[in-house]
Amino acid sequence: MSLQEQFDQAQADSKNLPERPDNMTLLKIYALFKQASSGDASGDRPGMTDFVGRAKFDAWDALKGTSQDEAKQQYIDLIEELK
């Protein structure tokens, strides 16, 4: 199975986890997904009043420089741990 196929399967699996991950883990899942699918964070950082958007952007931005393939593998590994 190719890396992209494994990534696609992990995406499907992430919707059927036995229990909801904590917020920090959800942020990590989000950031790895964005890095894997879009590359480095782009655009403006959300304002002070958008707490959720700001946390998501910061988590994604922290992965700057990580290759898309590496982010895909980390995403796959994380989802496997949570299953």
Backbone as CSV, one residue per row, in Angstrom:
resi,resn,N_x,N_y,N_z,CA_x,CA_y,CA_z,C_x,C_y,C_z
1,MET,0.839,-1.170,0.000,0.000,0.000,0.000,0.892,1.245,0.000
2,SER,0.593,2.195,-0.862,1.412,3.407,-0.950,1.172,4.312,0.258
3,LEU,2.078,5.258,0.451,1.949,6.200,1.556,0.634,6.966,1.456
4,GLN,0.273,7.391,0.241,-0.978,8.137,0.057,-2.184,7.270,0.404
5,GLU,-2.161,5.997,0.025,-3.270,5.092,0.351,-3.366,4.878,1.865
6,GLN,-2.210,4.746,2.522,-2.201,4.605,3.980,-2.749,5.873,4.648
7,PHE,-2.373,7.025,4.100,-2.847,8.308,4.621,-4.362,8.416,4.463
8,ASP,-4.862,8.048,3.293,-6.311,8.080,3.043,-7.041,7.142,4.004
9,GLN,-6.476,5.964,4.251,-7.083,5.003,5.179,-7.070,5.555,6.603
10,ALA,-5.975,6.206,6.984,-5.880,6.796,8.327,-6.928,7.897,8.496
11,GLN,-7.180,8.670,7.428,-8.220,9.696,7.478,-9.568,9.056,7.778
12,ALA,-9.886,7.969,7.081,-11.151,7.268,7.310,-11.200,6.707,8.734
13,ASP,-10.094,6.129,9.169,-10.033,5.542,10.511,-10.189,6.607,11.599
14,SER,-9.722,7.823,11.334,-9.775,8.884,12.342,-11.210,9.259,12.705
15,LYS,-12.145,8.969,11.817,-13.551,9.284,12.069,-14.235,8.212,12.913
16,ASN,-13.564,7.080,13.121,-14.157,5.954,13.847,-13.293,5.499,15.019
17,LEU,-12.648,6.432,15.685,-11.814,6.078,16.836,-12.714,5.628,17.994
18,PRO,-12.212,4.712,18.828,-13.033,4.210,19.930,-13.449,5.293,20.932
19,GLU,-12.603,6.295,21.137,-12.966,7.411,22.011,-12.385,8.698,21.455
20,ARG,-13.007,9.824,21.839,-12.560,11.126,21.357,-11.228,11.479,22.012
21,PRO,-10.216,11.811,21.202,-8.914,12.207,21.772,-9.031,13.528,22.532
22,ASP,-8.079,13.778,23.423,-8.067,15.053,24.139,-7.727,16.187,23.160
23,ASN,-7.925,17.412,23.623,-7.755,18.576,22.736,-6.351,18.703,22.167
24,MET,-5.321,18.411,22.953,-3.948,18.519,22.451,-3.702,17.499,21.340
25,THR,-4.247,16.304,21.501,-4.094,15.280,20.463,-4.876,15.677,19.213
26,LEU,-6.059,16.238,19.404,-6.844,16.704,18.249,-6.092,17.791,17.487
27,LEU,-5.434,18.687,18.219,-4.638,19.731,17.560,-3.492,19.112,16.757
28,LYS,-2.855,18.099,17.327,-1.748,17.434,16.627,-2.252,16.741,15.361
29,ILE,-3.409,16.069,15.469,-4.013,15.415,14.292,-4.283,16.463,13.218
30,TYR,-4.901,17.571,13.616,-5.215,18.648,12.671,-3.951,19.185,12.003
31,ALA,-2.948,19.487,12.819,-1.713,20.079,12.294,-1.012,19.124,11.329
32,LEU,-0.931,17.852,11.690,-0.280,16.872,10.796,-1.059,16.729,9.498
33,PHE,-2.392,16.725,9.581,-3.205,16.627,8.373,-2.963,17.823,7.464
34,LYS,-2.991,19.031,8.039,-2.783,20.240,7.232,-1.391,20.257,6.608
35,GLN,-0.373,19.873,7.386,0.996,19.859,6.874,1.112,18.830,5.755
36,ALA,0.487,17.673,5.930,0.565,16.603,4.935,-0.177,16.968,3.655
37,SER,-1.289,17.665,3.779,-2.090,17.959,2.595,-1.786,19.303,1.957
38,SER,-1.322,20.282,2.746,-1.112,21.636,2.213,0.312,22.151,2.309
39,GLY,1.170,21.478,3.061,2.531,21.973,3.246,2.578,22.984,4.382
40,ASP,3.610,23.825,4.386,3.803,24.800,5.463,2.616,25.751,5.594
41,ALA,2.388,26.185,6.831,1.291,27.113,7.128,1.430,28.376,6.290
42,SER,0.298,28.859,5.815,0.297,30.085,5.021,-0.860,30.958,5.481
43,GLY,-0.834,32.197,5.079,-1.887,33.123,5.459,-1.569,33.802,6.777
44,ASP,-2.489,34.656,7.201,-2.302,35.410,8.433,-2.751,34.598,9.637
45,ARG,-2.069,34.820,10.742,-2.449,34.174,11.998,-3.767,34.803,12.466
46,PRO,-4.746,33.977,12.875,-6.025,34.532,13.345,-5.839,35.471,14.533
47,GLY,-6.788,36.371,14.700,-6.711,37.382,15.742,-6.882,36.821,17.151
48,MET,-6.673,37.692,18.140,-6.712,37.310,19.553,-8.062,36.733,19.975
49,THR,-9.143,37.148,19.352,-10.470,36.685,19.767,-10.833,35.325,19.183
50,ASP,-10.103,34.867,18.206,-10.361,33.551,17.598,-9.423,32.523,18.224
51,PHE,-9.778,32.091,19.444,-8.898,31.202,20.208,-8.654,29.870,19.503
52,VAL,-9.721,29.276,18.977,-9.604,27.965,18.330,-8.790,28.083,17.044
53,GLY,-9.127,29.063,16.218,-8.398,29.265,14.964,-6.929,29.548,15.201
54,ARG,-6.655,30.321,16.227,-5.270,30.670,16.565,-4.493,29.440,17.027
55,ALA,-5.126,28.604,17.866,-4.476,27.376,18.351,-4.196,26.428,17.190
56,LYS,-5.157,26.302,16.279,-4.974,25.433,15.111,-3.827,25.936,14.242
57,PHE,-3.826,27.246,13.979,-2.769,27.821,13.143,-1.406,27.630,13.789
58,ASP,-1.311,27.875,15.096,-0.030,27.743,15.800,0.472,26.301,15.772
59,ALA,-0.446,25.343,15.934,-0.056,23.928,15.898,0.468,23.567,14.513
60,TRP,-0.206,24.052,13.469,0.208,23.785,12.095,1.543,24.475,11.811
61,ASP,1.664,25.728,12.230,2.876,26.505,11.972,4.098,25.893,12.669
62,ALA,3.872,25.207,13.787,4.976,24.570,14.516,5.619,23.448,13.701
63,LEU,4.921,22.953,12.685,5.449,21.876,11.839,6.172,22.399,10.600
64,LYS,6.351,23.707,10.523,7.003,24.313,9.359,8.336,23.620,9.073
65,GLY,8.554,23.257,7.828,9.794,22.595,7.436,9.681,21.078,7.387
66,THR,8.598,20.531,7.963,8.374,19.084,7.903,7.868,18.750,6.504
67,SER,8.456,17.751,5.869,8.008,17.393,4.524,6.590,16.820,4.581
68,GLN,5.880,16.910,3.456,4.524,16.394,3.409,4.510,14.882,3.634
69,ASP,5.486,14.173,3.085,5.551,12.721,3.282,5.806,12.370,4.742
70,GLU,6.692,13.118,5.402,6.975,12.876,6.817,5.729,13.149,7.661
71,ALA,5.008,14.227,7.339,3.779,14.551,8.065,2.723,13.460,7.856
72,LYS,2.639,12.933,6.634,1.693,11.836,6.367,2.024,10.624,7.227
73,GLN,3.318,10.285,7.313,3.718,9.114,8.098,3.425,9.336,9.580
74,GLN,3.702,10.524,10.090,3.413,10.828,11.491,1.911,10.762,11.766
75,TYR,1.107,11.249,10.812,-0.353,11.211,10.935,-0.825,9.761,10.994
76,ILE,-0.320,8.933,10.083,-0.688,7.511,10.048,-0.335,6.849,11.373
77,ASP,0.885,7.088,11.857,1.341,6.489,13.116,0.474,6.917,14.289
78,LEU,0.108,8.196,14.341,-0.703,8.703,15.440,-2.092,8.061,15.436
79,ILE,-2.708,7.984,14.277,-4.051,7.388,14.188,-3.987,5.905,14.584
80,GLU,-2.921,5.218,14.161,-2.760,3.805,14.541,-2.674,3.654,16.060
81,GLU,-1.956,4.573,16.731,-1.832,4.532,18.189,-3.182,4.708,18.867
82,LEU,-4.031,5.534,18.273,-5.325,5.871,18.887,-6.403,4.823,18.636
83,LYS,-6.164,3.922,17.686,-7.171,2.908,17.364,-7.274,1.844,18.428
